[in-house]
Amino acid sequence: MKTAAMICEFNPFHNGHRALIEAARKAGATHILAVMSGNFVQRGDVAVFDKFTRAKIALENGADLVAELPERVSLTSAEGFARGAADIITALGCADMLAFGSECGDIVALREAAGAAAYAVKSEEFSEQLRRGKSYPAALDAALRQFYTPDVAELVASPNNTLAVEYISAFDDLGSNIEMFTVKRGGAAHDASEADSGTGYASGSAVRKMILSGEEYSAFAPACGAPAADISRLERAILAKLRTMSKDEFSGIYDCAGGLGDRLYKAVRAGRSLGEVYFLTKTKRYTLARIRRAVLCGFLGIDRKFALEKPAYIRVLGMNSRGKEILAASECKIPIDTSLKALSGISREAARQAKFTAKASDIYALAFEEALPCGSDFTARPVILE
């Protein structure tokens, strides 16, 4: 038995994800564990399909066990996203391999880049670039170019490579000996707006665009008849919440240090739409993705302490017969269950984390054309496939 873990969002599950699962199996994986974002995702948006629908599609297309990566982790930076997922995978104690896609497809190069990035972020050059108002990625790029050859900086700058570097660093920091396995990303680029019909691959962005516009997308991703969520349906609610927040509350939002909280506070007072808020907040220092995440962290109530809190439990969203074998072989260090209600009774920390997850789901339920019922996360049943 060899279990390959994947840190994912499946927003939505597409042909590229299926190819990664197939490659992991060819590399020796007998079982596939997916640690998947909940209903809000790392780009600072709602997931196009709810987490149970995405878990079902994943299980139908090669995954064996799907565990939830809660919103307080999925709405953090690449570093926080990687470390939160690594905590869950390590706590499960059953993964032998971490499988992920990357632009370079070379584990040796990615490991070297991870070491270079770890050195660069501790350098005076990196700190100086931040003081000059550069964004984190731009400051890292400048520091890497000072100490290493340009190809190292260029490798780290690619989006999937960036996450890969963070995955490697997160597991190294935890002292894990899990095997790292990557495949070279093919077809459409990470955030390409158009599908690559010649290869059958499309980016998640392109598939989401097709789904939300009602276009046919089955050539690029498994077709799904479930309703789609759109953040535009939450826009007034988000603005209403942010307009009631004080300046100090903005400063307490996760990743709002360095003046972002102040800028966002002022933008909310002037902006009449989310687009205007993003535009008024944007500078060279703050990337659009970081701003979108900050907006949702403020809306949902995620501060730095809560975002970095260790998981009090692991929630399983779905499994098949091989997924049950993963659980049987697991030496889980924290409680694990399919029921959020049961998990909420474990401890004070578990109750707080579960309550937040349920609240996020209740808010997410309003992002559909026809709002979904409230309170569903405490009564939801896992997806079980035989």
C-alpha positions as CSV (number, residue, x, y, z in Angstrom):
1,M,0.0,0.0,0.0
2,K,1.4,3.4,-1.0
3,T,-0.7,6.5,-0.5
4,A,-0.2,9.6,-2.5
5,A,-1.6,12.8,-1.0
6,M,-2.7,15.8,-3.1
7,I,-3.2,19.3,-1.8
8,C,-6.0,20.7,-4.0
9,E,-9.1,22.8,-4.6
10,F,-10.6,21.0,-7.5
11,N,-12.3,24.3,-8.5
12,P,-13.5,22.5,-10.5
13,F,-11.9,19.1,-11.0
14,H,-10.6,19.0,-14.6
15,N,-8.5,16.9,-17.0
16,G,-5.2,18.1,-15.5
17,H,-6.2,16.8,-12.1
18,R,-7.1,13.4,-13.6
19,A,-3.7,13.3,-15.3
20,L,-1.9,14.0,-12.0
21,I,-3.8,11.2,-10.3
22,E,-3.0,8.8,-13.2
23,A,0.7,9.8,-13.1
24,A,0.8,9.2,-9.3
25,R,-0.6,5.7,-9.8
26,K,2.0,5.0,-12.5
27,A,4.6,6.1,-10.0
28,G,3.5,3.4,-7.6
29,A,0.6,5.0,-5.6
30,T,-2.1,2.5,-4.8
31,H,-4.3,5.0,-2.9
32,I,-5.0,8.7,-3.4
33,L,-5.7,11.1,-0.6
34,A,-7.0,14.5,-1.5
35,V,-6.9,17.4,1.0
36,M,-9.3,19.8,-0.6
37,S,-10.4,23.4,0.1
38,G,-13.8,24.0,1.5
39,N,-16.3,26.4,0.0
40,F,-14.0,29.4,-0.2
41,V,-10.7,29.1,-2.1
42,Q,-7.2,30.5,-2.1
43,R,-7.7,32.9,-5.0
44,G,-10.1,34.9,-2.8
45,D,-13.3,33.6,-4.2
46,V,-16.2,31.1,-3.7
47,A,-15.7,27.6,-5.0
48,V,-17.8,27.2,-8.2
49,F,-19.3,23.9,-6.8
50,D,-19.9,23.1,-3.2
51,K,-17.3,20.9,-1.4
52,F,-19.4,17.8,-1.3
53,T,-20.1,18.0,-5.0
54,R,-16.4,18.5,-5.7
55,A,-15.5,15.6,-3.4
56,K,-18.0,13.3,-5.3
57,I,-16.5,14.3,-8.7
58,A,-13.0,13.7,-7.4
59,L,-13.9,10.2,-6.0
60,E,-15.6,9.3,-9.4
61,N,-12.3,10.3,-11.2
62,G,-9.5,8.7,-9.2
63,A,-9.4,10.0,-5.7
64,D,-10.1,7.6,-2.8
65,L,-10.4,9.8,0.3
66,V,-11.2,13.5,0.4
67,A,-10.5,15.5,3.6
68,E,-11.5,19.1,4.1
69,L,-9.0,22.0,4.1
70,P,-11.0,24.5,6.1
71,E,-11.6,28.1,4.9
72,R,-9.4,29.6,7.6
73,V,-6.5,27.9,5.8
74,S,-7.6,28.0,2.2
75,L,-8.0,31.8,2.4
76,T,-4.3,32.3,3.4
77,S,-1.2,33.0,1.4
78,A,0.6,30.3,-0.5
79,E,2.8,29.7,2.6
80,G,-0.2,29.4,4.9
81,F,-2.1,27.2,2.5
82,A,0.8,24.8,2.1
83,R,1.5,24.6,5.8
84,G,-2.1,24.2,6.8
85,A,-2.5,21.3,4.4
86,A,0.8,19.8,5.5
87,D,-0.4,19.8,9.1
88,I,-3.5,17.8,8.1
89,I,-1.5,15.3,6.0
90,T,1.1,14.8,8.7
91,A,-1.5,14.4,11.4
92,L,-3.2,11.7,9.3
93,G,0.0,9.8,9.3
94,C,-0.7,7.7,6.2
95,A,0.8,9.5,3.2
96,D,3.9,8.1,1.6
97,M,4.0,10.6,-1.3
98,L,2.9,14.2,-2.1
99,A,1.9,14.6,-5.7
100,F,1.5,18.0,-7.4
101,G,1.8,19.7,-10.7
102,S,4.5,22.2,-11.6
103,E,5.6,24.2,-14.5
104,C,9.2,22.8,-14.4
105,G,8.3,19.2,-13.6
106,D,11.7,18.7,-11.9
107,I,11.8,17.8,-8.2
108,V,15.6,18.4,-7.9
109,A,15.2,21.9,-9.3
110,L,12.2,22.6,-7.0
111,R,14.1,21.4,-3.9
112,E,17.0,23.7,-4.8
113,A,14.6,26.6,-5.4
114,A,13.0,25.9,-2.0
115,G,16.4,26.2,-0.3
116,A,17.2,29.4,-2.2
117,A,13.8,30.9,-1.3
118,A,14.3,30.0,2.4
119,Y,17.6,31.8,2.4
120,A,16.4,34.8,0.4
121,V,13.5,35.7,2.7
122,K,15.9,35.9,5.6
123,S,18.2,38.3,3.8
124,E,18.5,42.0,4.3
125,E,17.9,42.5,0.6
126,F,14.4,41.0,0.9
127,S,13.6,43.1,4.0
128,E,14.8,46.2,2.1
129,Q,12.6,45.5,-0.9
130,L,9.6,45.2,1.4
131,R,10.5,48.5,3.0
132,R,10.5,50.1,-0.4
133,G,7.0,49.0,-0.9
134,K,7.5,45.9,-3.1
135,S,5.0,43.0,-2.8
136,Y,6.2,39.8,-1.2
137,P,6.6,38.1,-4.6
138,A,8.5,41.1,-6.1
139,A,10.8,41.3,-3.0
140,L,11.5,37.6,-3.2
141,D,12.3,37.9,-6.9
142,A,14.7,40.8,-6.2
143,A,16.5,38.9,-3.4
144,L,16.8,35.7,-5.4
145,R,18.3,37.6,-8.4
146,Q,20.9,39.1,-6.1
147,F,22.1,35.8,-4.7
148,Y,21.3,33.3,-7.5
149,T,21.2,33.0,-11.2
150,P,18.1,34.4,-13.0
151,D,16.7,30.9,-13.7
152,V,16.1,30.3,-10.0
153,A,14.0,33.5,-9.7
154,E,12.1,32.7,-12.8
155,L,11.3,29.2,-11.6
156,V,9.9,30.4,-8.2
157,A,7.8,33.1,-10.0
158,S,5.7,30.5,-11.8
159,P,2.4,29.9,-9.9
160,N,2.5,26.2,-9.6
161,N,6.2,26.2,-8.9
162,T,5.5,28.7,-6.2
163,L,3.1,26.4,-4.5
164,A,5.5,23.4,-5.0
165,V,8.3,25.3,-3.3
166,E,5.9,26.1,-0.3
167,Y,4.9,22.4,-0.1
168,I,8.5,21.3,0.0
169,S,9.3,23.9,2.7
170,A,6.3,23.1,4.8
171,F,7.0,19.3,5.0
172,D,10.7,20.0,5.5
173,D,9.9,22.2,8.5
174,L,7.7,19.5,9.9
175,G,10.6,17.0,9.6
176,S,8.6,14.8,7.3
177,N,10.3,12.2,5.1
178,I,7.3,12.1,2.6
179,E,8.4,11.5,-1.0
180,M,7.9,14.5,-3.3
181,F,6.5,13.7,-6.7
182,T,5.7,16.2,-9.5
183,V,4.5,16.2,-13.1
184,K,5.1,18.9,-15.6
185,R,2.0,20.9,-16.1
186,G,0.8,20.7,-19.8
187,G,-1.7,22.5,-22.0
188,A,-3.2,25.8,-20.8
189,A,-1.3,28.0,-18.3
190,H,-2.3,28.2,-14.7
191,D,-4.7,31.2,-15.0
192,A,-5.2,31.2,-18.8
193,S,-8.7,32.5,-19.6
194,E,-9.1,30.4,-22.7
195,A,-9.1,26.6,-23.0
196,D,-6.5,24.7,-25.1
197,S,-8.8,22.6,-27.4
198,G,-5.9,21.0,-29.1
199,T,-4.7,19.2,-25.9
200,G,-8.0,18.8,-24.0
201,Y,-6.6,20.8,-21.1
202,A,-8.0,24.0,-19.7
203,S,-7.1,26.0,-16.6
204,G,-9.5,26.1,-13.7
205,S,-10.1,29.8,-14.6
206,A,-11.2,28.9,-18.1
207,V,-13.5,26.1,-16.9
208,R,-15.1,28.3,-14.3
209,K,-15.7,30.9,-16.9
210,M,-17.5,28.3,-19.1
211,I,-19.5,27.0,-16.2
212,L,-20.7,30.4,-15.1
213,S,-21.6,31.5,-18.6
214,G,-23.5,28.3,-19.3
215,E,-21.1,27.0,-22.0
216,E,-20.3,23.4,-22.7
217,Y,-17.1,22.3,-20.8
218,S,-17.3,18.5,-20.8
219,A,-14.2,18.2,-23.1
220,F,-12.1,19.7,-20.3
221,A,-13.7,18.6,-17.1
222,P,-16.3,16.0,-15.8
223,A,-19.7,17.5,-16.5
224,C,-21.7,18.3,-13.4
225,G,-25.4,19.2,-13.1
226,A,-25.0,20.9,-9.7
227,P,-25.8,24.6,-9.3
228,A,-22.8,26.9,-9.6
229,A,-21.9,29.6,-7.0
230,D,-20.9,33.1,-8.0
231,I,-19.3,35.6,-5.5
232,S,-21.2,38.4,-7.2
233,R,-24.3,37.2,-5.3
234,L,-22.6,37.9,-2.0
235,E,-21.3,41.4,-3.1
236,R,-23.7,43.5,-1.1
237,A,-23.4,41.3,2.0
238,I,-19.6,41.5,1.8
239,L,-19.7,45.3,1.5
240,A,-22.3,45.6,4.3
241,K,-20.1,43.7,6.7
242,L,-16.9,45.6,5.7
243,R,-18.6,49.0,6.1
244,T,-19.5,48.2,9.7
245,M,-15.9,47.3,10.7
246,S,-13.6,49.7,12.5
247,K,-10.1,50.7,11.4
248,D,-8.6,48.6,14.2
249,E,-10.7,45.6,13.0
250,F,-9.2,45.9,9.5
251,S,-5.7,45.8,11.0
252,G,-6.5,42.6,12.7
253,I,-7.5,40.8,9.5
254,Y,-5.1,38.0,8.4
255,D,-2.3,39.2,6.2
256,C,-3.4,42.9,6.5
257,A,-0.1,44.0,8.1
258,G,2.2,46.6,6.5
259,G,-0.6,49.1,5.7
260,L,-3.0,46.9,3.8
261,G,-5.6,47.1,6.6
262,D,-5.5,50.9,6.4
263,R,-5.8,50.9,2.6
264,L,-8.6,48.4,2.6
265,Y,-10.5,50.4,5.3
266,K,-10.3,53.6,3.2
267,A,-11.2,51.7,0.0
268,V,-14.3,50.2,1.6
269,R,-15.5,53.7,2.6
270,A,-15.2,54.9,-1.0
271,G,-15.9,51.8,-3.1
272,R,-19.4,51.0,-4.2
273,S,-18.6,47.5,-5.6
274,L,-16.1,44.8,-4.9
275,G,-14.3,45.7,-8.1
276,E,-13.9,49.3,-6.9
277,V,-12.7,48.2,-3.5
278,Y,-10.1,46.0,-5.2
279,F,-9.0,48.8,-7.5
280,L,-8.8,51.4,-4.8
281,T,-6.7,49.1,-2.6
282,K,-4.4,47.8,-5.3
283,T,-0.7,49.0,-5.3
284,K,2.5,47.5,-6.5
285,R,2.9,46.2,-2.9
286,Y,-0.3,44.3,-2.7
287,T,-1.3,41.7,-5.3
288,L,-4.9,41.4,-6.3
289,A,-5.1,37.8,-5.0
290,R,-3.9,39.0,-1.6
291,I,-6.5,41.8,-1.6
292,R,-9.3,39.4,-2.5
293,R,-8.3,37.0,0.3
294,A,-8.1,39.9,2.8
295,V,-11.6,41.0,1.8
296,L,-13.0,37.5,2.4
297,C,-11.0,37.1,5.6
298,G,-12.5,40.4,6.9
299,F,-16.0,39.3,5.8
300,L,-15.8,35.9,7.4
301,G,-13.8,37.0,10.5
302,I,-10.4,35.3,10.0
303,D,-7.5,36.9,11.9
304,R,-3.9,35.9,11.9
305,K,-4.2,33.8,15.1
306,F,-7.1,31.8,13.9
307,A,-5.6,31.3,10.4
308,L,-2.5,29.8,11.9
309,E,-4.2,27.7,14.5
310,K,-3.3,24.0,14.3
311,P,-6.2,21.8,13.3
312,A,-8.2,20.3,16.2
313,Y,-9.6,17.6,14.0
314,I,-9.8,16.2,10.5
315,R,-13.1,16.1,8.7
316,V,-13.6,13.5,5.9
317,L,-15.9,14.7,3.1
318,G,-16.0,11.4,1.2
319,M,-14.4,8.1,0.4
320,N,-14.6,4.9,-1.5
321,S,-13.5,1.3,-0.5
322,R,-9.8,2.3,-0.9
323,G,-10.4,5.4,1.1
324,K,-11.6,3.2,4.0
325,E,-8.3,1.3,3.6
326,I,-6.4,4.6,4.0
327,L,-8.3,5.3,7.2
328,A,-7.7,1.8,8.5
329,A,-4.0,2.2,7.9
330,S,-3.9,5.7,9.3
331,E,-2.1,6.5,12.6
332,C,-4.1,9.8,13.0
333,K,-2.7,12.0,15.7
334,I,-5.9,14.1,16.1
335,P,-9.6,13.1,16.0
336,I,-11.1,12.3,12.6
337,D,-14.7,11.9,11.6
338,T,-17.2,12.5,8.8
339,S,-19.6,14.4,11.1
340,L,-18.9,18.1,11.8
341,K,-21.4,18.0,14.7
342,A,-19.5,15.1,16.3
343,L,-16.2,16.8,15.9
344,S,-17.4,20.0,17.4
345,G,-17.9,18.3,20.7
346,I,-14.3,17.1,21.1
347,S,-12.8,20.3,22.6
348,R,-13.1,24.0,22.9
349,E,-10.8,24.5,19.9
350,A,-12.7,21.9,17.9
351,A,-16.0,23.7,18.7
352,R,-14.6,27.0,17.6
353,Q,-13.2,25.7,14.3
354,A,-16.4,23.7,13.5
355,K,-18.6,26.6,14.3
356,F,-16.6,28.8,11.9
357,T,-16.8,26.1,9.1
358,A,-20.5,25.8,9.5
359,K,-20.9,29.6,9.4
360,A,-18.8,29.8,6.3
361,S,-21.0,27.2,4.6
362,D,-24.2,29.1,5.6
363,I,-22.8,32.2,4.0
364,Y,-21.6,30.3,0.9
365,A,-25.2,28.9,0.5
366,L,-26.3,32.4,-0.5
367,A,-23.9,32.5,-3.5
368,F,-26.3,30.4,-5.6
369,E,-29.1,31.7,-7.8
370,E,-31.4,29.8,-5.5
371,A,-30.1,30.1,-2.0
372,L,-29.4,26.7,-0.2
373,P,-30.7,25.9,3.3
374,C,-29.0,27.2,6.4
375,G,-27.4,24.8,8.9
376,S,-26.6,22.1,6.4
377,D,-22.9,21.5,7.4
378,F,-23.9,20.0,10.8
379,T,-26.3,17.6,9.1
380,A,-24.5,16.8,5.9
381,R,-23.6,13.2,5.1
382,P,-20.3,12.3,3.6
383,V,-20.0,11.0,0.0
384,I,-19.6,7.3,0.1
385,L,-18.8,5.4,-3.1
386,E,-18.2,1.7,-3.4
